[in-house]
Amino acid sequence: MDQADLPGWLEIMRAVGLAFGPFLVFGSAVIAAVIAWRAYRQRKEADERAEWWRRTQWAIDYAVDEEEEKAEIGVEALDLLGVSPLASAEDRELLETLFAQVAATRAARSYNGASTSDAEGPRPRWRFPWARRGE
Amino acid sequence: MTQIAPRRRESLTDAARRLLTEKPDGTYDVRIPYENRTVTVTSGSNAWIIAKAAAAKMRIAAE
């Protein structure tokens, strides 16, 4: 079949393809690159957040430890982790509660009946919500 | 050309020191401003942990 024998509409499509084909290929490549970049960024952010949470869990375990040296290291580490851009507002709220509980638990532990300056007395020992009684 | 020094965050120890008072009898008073109370603690290291946790809580709430 000769080119001259092509129907009119197909001839127009061929001309359009020849004129815009390279641009369409380039545009598709750009769109694919943008999609790949976004997927890479999302994956990287998710990995970094997972790593942040892993470090935070380690620090929480230390902060609530009975041993004083460990608890101090844990509190210091959580203080640093809290200012990370990876920490969400919700994470910061969680850390805020945790700091308050660490202070309250330690204060209650050192309470000897007349040591606090107000009349509140000792507070109940703080536990993780998932911890069983007596742990 | 003047360079702007990066803003340094105060160390947690310095922030905690402001909440801690050592008393002549060897005990420590730790101010907990958000609970509006002061706790007296006999152990120095425990007092530091309470003060650091209280300071960290206030810092994270303010940031």
N, CA and C atoms of all chains as a GROMACS GRO file, in nm:
protein
  594
    1MET      N    1   0.087  -0.121   0.000
    1MET     CA    2   0.000   0.000   0.000
    1MET      C    3   0.090   0.125   0.000
    2ASP      N    4   0.065   0.210  -0.095
    2ASP     CA    5   0.144   0.332  -0.111
    2ASP      C    6   0.096   0.439  -0.012
    3GLN      N    7   0.187   0.530   0.022
    3GLN     CA    8   0.147   0.638   0.114
    3GLN      C    9   0.032   0.720   0.056
    4ALA      N   10   0.034   0.732  -0.072
    4ALA     CA   11  -0.069   0.814  -0.139
    4ALA      C   12  -0.205   0.749  -0.127
    5ASP      N   13  -0.205   0.616  -0.102
    5ASP     CA   14  -0.331   0.545  -0.093
    5ASP      C   15  -0.395   0.554   0.046
    6LEU      N   16  -0.322   0.610   0.145
    6LEU     CA   17  -0.376   0.618   0.281
    6LEU      C   18  -0.500   0.706   0.285
    7PRO      N   19  -0.594   0.668   0.373
    7PRO     CA   20  -0.712   0.756   0.385
    7PRO      C   21  -0.670   0.892   0.443
    8GLY      N   22  -0.754   0.988   0.422
    8GLY     CA   23  -0.722   1.125   0.463
    8GLY      C   24  -0.695   1.139   0.613
    9TRP      N   25  -0.779   1.076   0.694
    9TRP     CA   26  -0.764   1.091   0.841
    9TRP      C   27  -0.634   1.029   0.891
   10LEU      N   28  -0.595   0.915   0.824
   10LEU     CA   29  -0.472   0.848   0.865
   10LEU      C   30  -0.350   0.932   0.824
   11GLU      N   31  -0.366   0.999   0.714
   11GLU     CA   32  -0.260   1.088   0.666
   11GLU      C   33  -0.237   1.203   0.766
   12ILE      N   34  -0.348   1.254   0.818
   12ILE     CA   35  -0.339   1.364   0.918
   12ILE      C   36  -0.272   1.312   1.045
   13MET      N   37  -0.312   1.191   1.088
   13MET     CA   38  -0.254   1.133   1.210
   13MET      C   39  -0.104   1.112   1.193
   14ARG      N   40  -0.064   1.070   1.076
   14ARG     CA   41   0.077   1.045   1.049
   14ARG      C   42   0.156   1.177   1.057
   15ALA      N   43   0.097   1.282   1.000
   15ALA     CA   44   0.164   1.413   1.001
   15ALA      C   45   0.176   1.465   1.145
   16VAL      N   46   0.069   1.445   1.223
   16VAL     CA   47   0.071   1.490   1.364
   16VAL      C   48   0.176   1.410   1.442
   17GLY      N   49   0.181   1.281   1.415
   17GLY     CA   50   0.280   1.195   1.481
   17GLY      C   51   0.422   1.238   1.450
   18LEU      N   52   0.446   1.268   1.328
   18LEU     CA   53   0.580   1.311   1.289
   18LEU      C   54   0.618   1.444   1.354
   19ALA      N   55   0.518   1.533   1.363
   19ALA     CA   56   0.545   1.666   1.417
   19ALA      C   57   0.563   1.663   1.570
   20PHE      N   58   0.474   1.589   1.639
   20PHE     CA   59   0.474   1.595   1.786
   20PHE      C   60   0.532   1.472   1.855
   21GLY      N   61   0.562   1.370   1.778
   21GLY     CA   62   0.613   1.244   1.835
   21GLY      C   63   0.729   1.264   1.931
   22PRO      N   64   0.836   1.330   1.891
   22PRO     CA   65   0.950   1.349   1.982
   22PRO      C   66   0.913   1.421   2.111
   23PHE      N   67   0.822   1.520   2.097
   23PHE     CA   68   0.779   1.594   2.218
   23PHE      C   69   0.700   1.502   2.312
   24LEU      N   70   0.614   1.417   2.251
   24LEU     CA   71   0.534   1.325   2.332
   24LEU      C   72   0.625   1.225   2.406
   25VAL      N   73   0.726   1.176   2.334
   25VAL     CA   74   0.820   1.081   2.396
   25VAL      C   75   0.894   1.150   2.511
   26PHE      N   76   0.941   1.273   2.486
   26PHE     CA   77   1.013   1.349   2.588
   26PHE      C   78   0.922   1.378   2.709
   27GLY      N   79   0.799   1.420   2.679
   27GLY     CA   80   0.704   1.450   2.786
   27GLY      C   81   0.676   1.328   2.872
   28SER      N   82   0.658   1.213   2.805
   28SER     CA   83   0.632   1.088   2.879
   28SER      C   84   0.751   1.053   2.968
   29ALA      N   85   0.872   1.073   2.915
   29ALA     CA   86   0.993   1.044   2.994
   29ALA      C   87   1.000   1.134   3.117
   30VAL      N   88   0.965   1.262   3.098
   30VAL     CA   89   0.969   1.358   3.210
   30VAL      C   90   0.866   1.317   3.316
   31ILE      N   91   0.746   1.283   3.272
   31ILE     CA   92   0.641   1.242   3.368
   31ILE      C   93   0.685   1.116   3.443
   32ALA      N   94   0.743   1.020   3.371
   32ALA     CA   95   0.790   0.896   3.436
   32ALA      C   96   0.899   0.928   3.538
   33ALA      N   97   0.989   1.021   3.501
   33ALA     CA   98   1.098   1.058   3.592
   33ALA      C   99   1.043   1.124   3.718
   34VAL      N  100   0.944   1.213   3.701
   34VAL     CA  101   0.883   1.281   3.818
   34VAL      C  102   0.816   1.180   3.909
   35ILE      N  103   0.743   1.087   3.851
   35ILE     CA  104   0.674   0.984   3.931
   35ILE      C  105   0.777   0.899   4.008
   36ALA      N  106   0.886   0.861   3.938
   36ALA     CA  107   0.990   0.779   4.001
   36ALA      C  108   1.057   0.856   4.115
   37TRP      N  109   1.082   0.986   4.095
   37TRP     CA  110   1.145   1.070   4.198
   37TRP      C  111   1.057   1.082   4.322
   38ARG      N  112   0.926   1.103   4.294
   38ARG     CA  113   0.833   1.115   4.408
   38ARG      C  114   0.826   0.984   4.486
   39ALA      N  115   0.824   0.873   4.414
   39ALA     CA  116   0.819   0.742   4.481
   39ALA      C  117   0.945   0.720   4.563
   40TYR      N  118   1.059   0.762   4.509
   40TYR     CA  119   1.186   0.749   4.580
   40TYR      C  120   1.185   0.833   4.708
   41ARG      N  121   1.137   0.958   4.696
   41ARG     CA  122   1.132   1.048   4.812
   41ARG      C  123   1.040   0.992   4.921
   42GLN      N  124   0.925   0.941   4.878
   42GLN     CA  125   0.829   0.886   4.975
   42GLN      C  126   0.889   0.765   5.048
   43ARG      N  127   0.957   0.680   4.971
   43ARG     CA  128   1.019   0.561   5.028
   43ARG      C  129   1.129   0.601   5.128
   44LYS      N  130   1.208   0.700   5.087
   44LYS     CA  131   1.319   0.747   5.172
   44LYS      C  132   1.263   0.804   5.304
   45GLU      N  133   1.159   0.884   5.293
   45GLU     CA  134   1.098   0.946   5.411
   45GLU      C  135   1.040   0.838   5.504
   46ALA      N  136   0.974   0.738   5.442
   46ALA     CA  137   0.917   0.629   5.522
   46ALA      C  138   1.027   0.552   5.594
   47ASP      N  139   1.137   0.527   5.523
   47ASP     CA  140   1.250   0.455   5.584
   47ASP      C  141   1.310   0.536   5.699
   48GLU      N  142   1.325   0.667   5.676
   48GLU     CA  143   1.383   0.753   5.780
   48GLU      C  144   1.293   0.760   5.903
   49ARG      N  145   1.162   0.765   5.877
   49ARG     CA  146   1.068   0.770   5.990
   49ARG      C  147   1.070   0.638   6.069
   50ALA      N  148   1.081   0.529   5.995
   50ALA     CA  149   1.088   0.398   6.062
   50ALA      C  150   1.214   0.390   6.148
   51GLU      N  151   1.323   0.442   6.097
   51GLU     CA  152   1.449   0.442   6.171
   51GLU      C  153   1.438   0.533   6.293
   52TRP      N  154   1.373   0.649   6.273
   52TRP     CA  155   1.351   0.742   6.385
   52TRP      C  156   1.272   0.670   6.494
   53TRP      N  157   1.167   0.601   6.458
   53TRP     CA  158   1.082   0.534   6.556
   53TRP      C  159   1.158   0.423   6.628
   54ARG      N  160   1.248   0.353   6.553
   54ARG     CA  161   1.328   0.247   6.614
   54ARG      C  162   1.420   0.307   6.723
   55ARG      N  163   1.481   0.420   6.692
   55ARG     CA  164   1.568   0.487   6.790
   55ARG      C  165   1.485   0.536   6.908
   56THR      N  166   1.365   0.586   6.878
   56THR     CA  167   1.277   0.638   6.985
   56THR      C  168   1.237   0.525   7.080
   57GLN      N  169   1.206   0.410   7.024
   57GLN     CA  170   1.170   0.296   7.109
   57GLN      C  171   1.286   0.256   7.201
   58TRP      N  172   1.404   0.260   7.143
   58TRP     CA  173   1.524   0.230   7.223
   58TRP      C  174   1.537   0.330   7.337
   59ALA      N  175   1.517   0.458   7.305
   59ALA     CA  176   1.531   0.564   7.406
   59ALA      C  177   1.421   0.554   7.512
   60ILE      N  178   1.299   0.517   7.470
   60ILE     CA  179   1.189   0.503   7.567
   60ILE      C  180   1.222   0.391   7.666
   61ASP      N  181   1.273   0.280   7.613
   61ASP     CA  182   1.312   0.168   7.701
   61ASP      C  183   1.413   0.213   7.805
   62TYR      N  184   1.506   0.298   7.762
   62TYR     CA  185   1.607   0.349   7.855
   62TYR      C  186   1.544   0.446   7.955
   63ALA      N  187   1.460   0.537   7.905
   63ALA     CA  188   1.403   0.644   7.990
   63ALA      C  189   1.320   0.587   8.105
   64VAL      N  190   1.253   0.474   8.079
   64VAL     CA  191   1.165   0.418   8.184
   64VAL      C  192   1.237   0.309   8.266
   65ASP      N  193   1.366   0.293   8.239
   65ASP     CA  194   1.443   0.192   8.312
   65ASP      C  195   1.462   0.232   8.459
   66GLU      N  196   1.466   0.132   8.545
   66GLU     CA  197   1.486   0.158   8.688
   66GLU      C  198   1.623   0.221   8.714
   67GLU      N  199   1.721   0.175   8.636
   67GLU     CA  200   1.859   0.221   8.656
   67GLU      C  201   1.869   0.371   8.621
   68GLU      N  202   1.926   0.447   8.713
   68GLU     CA  203   1.925   0.593   8.696
   68GLU      C  204   2.007   0.641   8.578
   69GLU      N  205   2.124   0.580   8.557
   69GLU     CA  206   2.209   0.621   8.445
   69GLU      C  207   2.139   0.600   8.312
   70LYS      N  208   2.074   0.484   8.300
   70LYS     CA  209   2.003   0.452   8.177
   70LYS      C  210   1.887   0.549   8.154
   71ALA      N  211   1.814   0.576   8.263
   71ALA     CA  212   1.699   0.666   8.252
   71ALA      C  213   1.742   0.804   8.206
   72GLU      N  214   1.855   0.851   8.258
   72GLU     CA  215   1.904   0.984   8.220
   72GLU      C  216   1.944   0.987   8.072
   73ILE      N  217   2.011   0.881   8.028
   73ILE     CA  218   2.049   0.872   7.886
   73ILE      C  219   1.924   0.870   7.799
   74GLY      N  220   1.825   0.793   7.841
   74GLY     CA  221   1.700   0.784   7.766
   74GLY      C  222   1.630   0.918   7.753
   75VAL      N  223   1.624   0.992   7.863
   75VAL     CA  224   1.557   1.124   7.860
   75VAL      C  225   1.634   1.219   7.768
   76GLU      N  226   1.766   1.218   7.778
   76GLU     CA  227   1.848   1.305   7.692
   76GLU      C  228   1.826   1.270   7.544
   77ALA      N  229   1.825   1.138   7.515
   77ALA     CA  230   1.808   1.094   7.376
   77ALA      C  231   1.670   1.134   7.324
   78LEU      N  232   1.567   1.117   7.407
   78LEU     CA  233   1.431   1.153   7.364
   78LEU      C  234   1.418   1.303   7.341
   79ASP      N  235   1.491   1.380   7.422
   79ASP     CA  236   1.488   1.526   7.405
   79ASP      C  237   1.542   1.562   7.266
   80LEU      N  238   1.647   1.494   7.223
   80LEU     CA  239   1.704   1.520   7.091
   80LEU      C  240   1.614   1.467   6.980
   81LEU      N  241   1.560   1.349   7.000
   81LEU     CA  242   1.473   1.289   6.898
   81LEU      C  243   1.346   1.372   6.878
   82GLY      N  244   1.304   1.439   6.982
   82GLY     CA  245   1.181   1.520   6.975
   82GLY      C  246   1.193   1.640   6.883
   83VAL      N  247   1.314   1.690   6.862
   83VAL     CA  248   1.330   1.808   6.775
   83VAL      C  249   1.362   1.768   6.631
   84SER      N  250   1.369   1.639   6.605
   84SER     CA  251   1.396   1.594   6.468
   84SER      C  252   1.279   1.632   6.377
   85PRO      N  253   1.308   1.673   6.253
   85PRO     CA  254   1.198   1.703   6.160
   85PRO      C  255   1.114   1.580   6.127
   86LEU      N  256   1.166   1.464   6.161
   86LEU     CA  257   1.092   1.340   6.134
   86LEU      C  258   0.979   1.318   6.235
   87ALA      N  259   0.989   1.387   6.349
   87ALA     CA  260   0.886   1.372   6.452
   87ALA      C  261   0.762   1.452   6.415
   88SER      N  262   0.648   1.386   6.413
   88SER     CA  263   0.523   1.456   6.382
   88SER      C  264   0.470   1.523   6.509
   89ALA      N  265   0.366   1.604   6.493
   89ALA     CA  266   0.306   1.671   6.609
   89ALA      C  267   0.255   1.567   6.709
   90GLU      N  268   0.204   1.458   6.655
   90GLU     CA  269   0.153   1.350   6.739
   90GLU      C  270   0.267   1.284   6.818
   91ASP      N  271   0.379   1.265   6.750
   91ASP     CA  272   0.496   1.205   6.817
   91ASP      C  273   0.543   1.295   6.930
   92ARG      N  274   0.546   1.426   6.903
   92ARG     CA  275   0.591   1.521   7.006
   92ARG      C  276   0.497   1.520   7.126
   93GLU      N  277   0.368   1.505   7.097
   93GLU     CA  278   0.269   1.498   7.205
   93GLU      C  279   0.294   1.372   7.291
   94LEU      N  280   0.325   1.264   7.222
   94LEU     CA  281   0.355   1.138   7.292
   94LEU      C  282   0.478   1.155   7.381
   95LEU      N  283   0.582   1.220   7.327
   95LEU     CA  284   0.704   1.240   7.405
   95LEU      C  285   0.678   1.332   7.525
   96GLU      N  286   0.594   1.433   7.502
   96GLU     CA  287   0.560   1.526   7.610
   96GLU      C  288   0.496   1.449   7.726
   97THR      N  289   0.402   1.362   7.693
   97THR     CA  290   0.335   1.281   7.795
   97THR      C  291   0.436   1.190   7.864
   98LEU      N  292   0.524   1.133   7.784
   98LEU     CA  293   0.623   1.041   7.840
   98LEU      C  294   0.717   1.112   7.938
   99PHE      N  295   0.761   1.233   7.902
   99PHE     CA  296   0.849   1.310   7.992
   99PHE      C  297   0.776   1.338   8.124
  100ALA      N  298   0.650   1.378   8.112
  100ALA     CA  299   0.573   1.409   8.233
  100ALA      C  300   0.561   1.285   8.320
  101GLN      N  301   0.540   1.170   8.256
  101GLN     CA  302   0.525   1.046   8.332
  101GLN      C  303   0.656   1.002   8.397
  102VAL      N  304   0.766   1.020   8.324
  102VAL     CA  305   0.897   0.985   8.381
  102VAL      C  306   0.922   1.069   8.506
  103ALA      N  307   0.896   1.200   8.495
  103ALA     CA  308   0.916   1.290   8.610
  103ALA      C  309   0.824   1.250   8.726
  104ALA      N  310   0.697   1.223   8.694
  104ALA     CA  311   0.600   1.189   8.800
  104ALA      C  312   0.636   1.057   8.867
  105THR      N  313   0.674   0.959   8.785
  105THR     CA  314   0.707   0.827   8.841
  105THR      C  315   0.829   0.834   8.931
  106ARG      N  316   0.930   0.907   8.883
  106ARG     CA  317   1.053   0.920   8.963
  106ARG      C  318   1.025   0.997   9.092
  107ALA      N  319   0.942   1.100   9.080
  107ALA     CA  320   0.909   1.181   9.198
  107ALA      C  321   0.833   1.096   9.300
  108ALA      N  322   0.740   1.014   9.248
  108ALA     CA  323   0.661   0.928   9.337
  108ALA      C  324   0.750   0.825   9.405
  109ARG      N  325   0.848   0.775   9.330
  109ARG     CA  326   0.938   0.673   9.384
  109ARG      C  327   1.023   0.729   9.499
  110SER      N  328   1.056   0.858   9.488
  110SER     CA  329   1.142   0.914   9.594
  110SER      C  330   1.060   0.983   9.703
  111TYR      N  331   0.928   0.969   9.691
  111TYR     CA  332   0.840   1.029   9.792
  111TYR      C  333   0.847   0.948   9.921
  112ASN      N  334   0.869   1.016  10.034
  112ASN     CA  335   0.881   0.939  10.159
  112ASN      C  336   0.776   0.979  10.262
  113GLY      N  337   0.668   1.032  10.214
  113GLY     CA  338   0.558   1.066  10.305
  113GLY      C  339   0.551   1.212  10.338
  114ALA      N  340   0.663   1.283  10.329
  114ALA     CA  341   0.660   1.426  10.362
  114ALA      C  342   0.751   1.505  10.269
  115SER      N  343   0.785   1.446  10.158
  115SER     CA  344   0.887   1.509  10.076
  115SER      C  345   0.833   1.606   9.971
  116THR      N  346   0.710   1.589   9.928
  116THR     CA  347   0.660   1.683   9.828
  116THR      C  348   0.605   1.807   9.898
  117SER      N  349   0.613   1.917   9.832
  117SER     CA  350   0.577   2.041   9.898
  117SER      C  351   0.426   2.067   9.896
  118ASP      N  352   0.353   1.991   9.817
  118ASP     CA  353   0.208   2.008   9.820
  118ASP      C  354   0.146   1.884   9.885
  119ALA      N  355   0.015   1.880   9.891
  119ALA     CA  356  -0.051   1.772   9.963
  119ALA      C  357  -0.093   1.656   9.874
  120GLU      N  358  -0.038   1.651   9.754
  120GLU     CA  359  -0.085   1.548   9.661
  120GLU      C  360  -0.044   1.406   9.698
  121GLY      N  361   0.077   1.390   9.751
  121GLY     CA  362   0.126   1.258   9.783
  121GLY      C  363   0.176   1.186   9.659
  122PRO      N  364   0.212   1.058   9.677
  122PRO     CA  365   0.271   0.986   9.564
  122PRO      C  366   0.169   0.958   9.454
  123ARG      N  367   0.219   0.960   9.329
  123ARG     CA  368   0.130   0.928   9.218
  123ARG      C  369   0.145   0.780   9.186
  124PRO      N  370   0.043   0.719   9.126
  124PRO     CA  371   0.056   0.577   9.093
  124PRO      C  372   0.167   0.556   8.991
  125ARG      N  373   0.230   0.439   8.999
  125ARG     CA  374   0.340   0.407   8.910
  125ARG      C  375   0.289   0.404   8.766
  126TRP      N  376   0.361   0.471   8.678
  126TRP     CA  377   0.320   0.476   8.537
  126TRP      C  378   0.361   0.349   8.464
  127ARG      N  379   0.273   0.297   8.382
  127ARG     CA  380   0.307   0.180   8.300
  127ARG      C  381   0.269   0.205   8.156
  128PHE      N  382   0.331   0.133   8.063
  128PHE     CA  383   0.287   0.136   7.924
  128PHE      C  384   0.147   0.076   7.919
  129PRO      N  385   0.063   0.126   7.827
  129PRO     CA  386  -0.074   0.071   7.822
  129PRO      C  387  -0.076  -0.079   7.796
  130TRP      N  388   0.026  -0.130   7.727
  130TRP     CA  389   0.026  -0.272   7.693
  130TRP      C  390   0.092  -0.360   7.801
  131ALA      N  391   0.147  -0.296   7.905
  131ALA     CA  392   0.214  -0.374   8.010
  131ALA      C  393   0.111  -0.437   8.102
  132ARG      N  394   0.139  -0.559   8.146
  132ARG     CA  395   0.048  -0.626   8.237
  132ARG      C  396   0.071  -0.577   8.379
  133ARG      N  397  -0.027  -0.592   8.464
  133ARG     CA  398  -0.014  -0.548   8.603
  133ARG      C  399   0.102  -0.620   8.670
  134GLY      N  400   0.175  -0.545   8.753
  134GLY     CA  401   0.287  -0.604   8.824
  134GLY      C  402   0.418  -0.595   8.749
  135GLU      N  403   0.413  -0.549   8.622
  135GLU     CA  404   0.538  -0.539   8.542
  135GLU      C  405   0.605  -0.408   8.568
  136MET      N  406   3.149   4.033   5.487
  136MET     CA  407   3.017   3.972   5.491
  136MET      C  408   2.993   3.912   5.630
  137THR      N  409   2.883   3.949   5.690
  137THR     CA  410   2.856   3.896   5.824
  137THR      C  411   2.787   3.760   5.814
  138GLN      N  412   2.830   3.670   5.897
  138GLN     CA  413   2.770   3.538   5.897
  138GLN      C  414   2.676   3.525   6.015
  139ILE      N  415   2.562   3.466   5.988
  139ILE     CA  416   2.466   3.446   6.096
  139ILE      C  417   2.498   3.312   6.163
  140ALA      N  418   2.526   3.318   6.291
  140ALA     CA  419   2.559   3.194   6.363
  140ALA      C  420   2.432   3.111   6.378
  141PRO      N  421   2.443   2.979   6.358
  141PRO     CA  422   2.325   2.895   6.375
  141PRO      C  423   2.277   2.900   6.519
  142ARG      N  424   2.145   2.902   6.536
  142ARG     CA  425   2.089   2.912   6.670
  142ARG      C  426   2.112   2.781   6.744
  143ARG      N  427   2.181   2.792   6.857
  143ARG     CA  428   2.212   2.671   6.933
  143ARG      C  429   2.106   2.647   7.039
  144ARG      N  430   2.069   2.524   7.052
  144ARG     CA  431   1.969   2.488   7.150
  144ARG      C  432   2.039   2.473   7.286
  145GLU      N  433   1.975   2.525   7.386
  145GLU     CA  434   2.032   2.514   7.521
  145GLU      C  435   2.038   2.366   7.560
  146SER      N  436   2.145   2.328   7.628
  146SER     CA  437   2.155   2.186   7.667
  146SER      C  438   2.048   2.154   7.771
  147LEU      N  439   2.009   2.028   7.770
  147LEU     CA  440   1.905   1.985   7.864
  147LEU      C  441   1.954   1.999   8.008
  148THR      N  442   2.084   1.981   8.026
  148THR     CA  443   2.142   1.994   8.161
  148THR      C  444   2.123   2.136   8.213
  149ASP      N  445   2.150   2.235   8.125
  149ASP     CA  446   2.132   2.375   8.168
  149ASP      C  447   1.986   2.406   8.197
  150ALA      N  448   1.899   2.354   8.112
  150ALA     CA  449   1.754   2.378   8.133
  150ALA      C  450   1.709   2.312   8.264
  151ALA      N  451   1.764   2.193   8.291
  151ALA     CA  452   1.725   2.121   8.413
  151ALA      C  453   1.781   2.190   8.538
  152ARG      N  454   1.901   2.248   8.522
  152ARG     CA  455   1.966   2.313   8.637
  152ARG      C  456   1.878   2.424   8.695
  153ARG      N  457   1.804   2.490   8.608
  153ARG     CA  458   1.717   2.599   8.655
  153ARG      C  459   1.602   2.548   8.742
  154LEU      N  460   1.571   2.420   8.728
  154LEU     CA  461   1.460   2.364   8.806
  154LEU      C  462   1.507   2.299   8.936
  155LEU      N  463   1.637   2.288   8.948
  155LEU     CA  464   1.696   2.211   9.058
  155LEU      C  465   1.761   2.302   9.163
  156THR      N  466   1.734   2.273   9.291
  156THR     CA  467   1.799   2.347   9.399
  156THR      C  468   1.854   2.247   9.500
  157GLU      N  469   1.982   2.258   9.528
  157GLU     CA  470   2.040   2.169   9.629
  157GLU      C  471   2.025   2.236   9.764
  158LYS      N  472   1.972   2.164   9.859
  158LYS     CA  473   1.948   2.223   9.991
  158LYS      C  474   2.063   2.188  10.086
  159PRO      N  475   2.081   2.266  10.190
  159PRO     CA  476   2.193   2.241  10.282
  159PRO      C  477   2.190   2.102  10.347
  160ASP      N  478   2.071   2.046  10.361
  160ASP     CA  479   2.062   1.914  10.424
  160ASP      C  480   2.096   1.799  10.328
  161GLY      N  481   2.140   1.834  10.207
  161GLY     CA  482   2.181   1.731  10.111
  161GLY      C  483   2.070   1.680  10.022
  162THR      N  484   1.948   1.728  10.041
  162THR     CA  485   1.837   1.688   9.954
  162THR      C  486   1.824   1.789   9.839
  163TYR      N  487   1.741   1.756   9.746
  163TYR     CA  488   1.724   1.843   9.628
  163TYR      C  489   1.577   1.879   9.610
  164ASP      N  490   1.555   2.004   9.579
  164ASP     CA  491   1.420   2.048   9.543
  164ASP      C  492   1.413   2.057   9.391
  165VAL      N  493   1.313   1.993   9.334
  165VAL     CA  494   1.294   2.001   9.189
  165VAL      C  495   1.160   2.069   9.163
  166ARG      N  496   1.168   2.181   9.094
  166ARG     CA  497   1.046   2.254   9.060
  166ARG      C  498   0.982   2.189   8.939
  167ILE      N  499   0.852   2.162   8.947
  167ILE     CA  500   0.780   2.110   8.830
  167ILE      C  501   0.675   2.216   8.794
  168PRO      N  502   0.713   2.312   8.710
  168PRO     CA  503   0.626   2.428   8.688
  168PRO      C  504   0.490   2.394   8.627
  169TYR      N  505   0.485   2.295   8.538
  169TYR     CA  506   0.356   2.265   8.472
  169TYR      C  507   0.258   2.197   8.567
  170GLU      N  508   0.308   2.147   8.681
  170GLU     CA  509   0.218   2.089   8.782
  170GLU      C  510   0.207   2.182   8.902
  171ASN      N  511   0.280   2.293   8.893
  171ASN     CA  512   0.279   2.393   8.999
  171ASN      C  513   0.314   2.334   9.135
  172ARG      N  514   0.418   2.255   9.138
  172ARG     CA  515   0.461   2.196   9.265
  172ARG      C  516   0.613   2.177   9.266
  173THR      N  517   0.664   2.152   9.384
  173THR     CA  518   0.807   2.126   9.400
  173THR      C  519   0.823   1.992   9.472
  174VAL      N  520   0.913   1.913   9.420
  174VAL     CA  521   0.934   1.781   9.477
  174VAL      C  522   1.068   1.780   9.548
  175THR      N  523   1.073   1.723   9.666
  175THR     CA  524   1.200   1.710   9.736
  175THR      C  525   1.249   1.568   9.722
  176VAL      N  526   1.372   1.556   9.674
  176VAL     CA  527   1.428   1.424   9.643
  176VAL      C  528   1.560   1.408   9.719
  177THR      N  529   1.582   1.289   9.772
  177THR     CA  530   1.706   1.267   9.847
  177THR      C  531   1.823   1.229   9.758
  178SER      N  532   1.795   1.158   9.650
  178SER     CA  533   1.903   1.113   9.561
  178SER      C  534   1.932   1.218   9.454
  179GLY      N  535   2.060   1.253   9.441
  179GLY     CA  536   2.098   1.355   9.343
  179GLY      C  537   2.072   1.312   9.200
  180SER      N  538   2.104   1.187   9.169
  180SER     CA  539   2.086   1.142   9.031
  180SER      C  540   1.938   1.133   8.996
  181ASN      N  541   1.858   1.093   9.092
  181ASN     CA  542   1.713   1.088   9.067
  181ASN      C  543   1.658   1.230   9.047
  182ALA      N  544   1.710   1.323   9.125
  182ALA     CA  545   1.667   1.463   9.112
  182ALA      C  546   1.700   1.515   8.973
  183TRP      N  547   1.817   1.479   8.920
  183TRP     CA  548   1.855   1.523   8.786
  183TRP      C  549   1.763   1.464   8.680
  184ILE      N  550   1.726   1.338   8.697
  184ILE     CA  551   1.637   1.276   8.598
  184ILE      C  552   1.501   1.346   8.597
  185ILE      N  553   1.449   1.373   8.717
  185ILE     CA  554   1.318   1.441   8.728
  185ILE      C  555   1.328   1.580   8.663
  186ALA      N  556   1.437   1.651   8.697
  186ALA     CA  557   1.454   1.787   8.643
  186ALA      C  558   1.470   1.784   8.490
  187LYS      N  559   1.546   1.688   8.441
  187LYS     CA  560   1.565   1.678   8.296
  187LYS      C  561   1.435   1.641   8.224
  188ALA      N  562   1.361   1.547   8.282
  188ALA     CA  563   1.234   1.508   8.220
  188ALA      C  564   1.135   1.626   8.222
  189ALA      N  565   1.133   1.700   8.332
  189ALA     CA  566   1.042   1.815   8.341
  189ALA      C  567   1.084   1.924   8.241
  190ALA      N  568   1.216   1.947   8.231
  190ALA     CA  569   1.266   2.049   8.136
  190ALA      C  570   1.237   2.007   7.992
  191ALA      N  571   1.258   1.878   7.963
  191ALA     CA  572   1.233   1.828   7.828
  191ALA      C  573   1.085   1.840   7.793
  192LYS      N  574   1.000   1.813   7.889
  192LYS     CA  575   0.855   1.823   7.864
  192LYS      C  576   0.816   1.967   7.830
  193MET      N  577   0.872   2.060   7.907
  193MET     CA  578   0.838   2.202   7.884
  193MET      C  579   0.894   2.250   7.751
  194ARG      N  580   1.014   2.202   7.716
  194ARG     CA  581   1.076   2.243   7.590
  194ARG      C  582   0.997   2.192   7.470
  195ILE      N  583   0.960   2.066   7.476
  195ILE     CA  584   0.889   2.007   7.362
  195ILE      C  585   0.750   2.069   7.347
  196ALA      N  586   0.691   2.108   7.459
  196ALA     CA  587   0.559   2.172   7.452
  196ALA      C  588   0.570   2.313   7.393
  197ALA      N  589   0.685   2.378   7.417
  197ALA     CA  590   0.702   2.516   7.369
  197ALA      C  591   0.748   2.522   7.224
  198GLU      N  592   0.806   2.413   7.174
  198GLU     CA  593   0.863   2.417   7.037
  198GLU      C  594   0.758   2.398   6.929
   0.00000   0.00000   0.00000
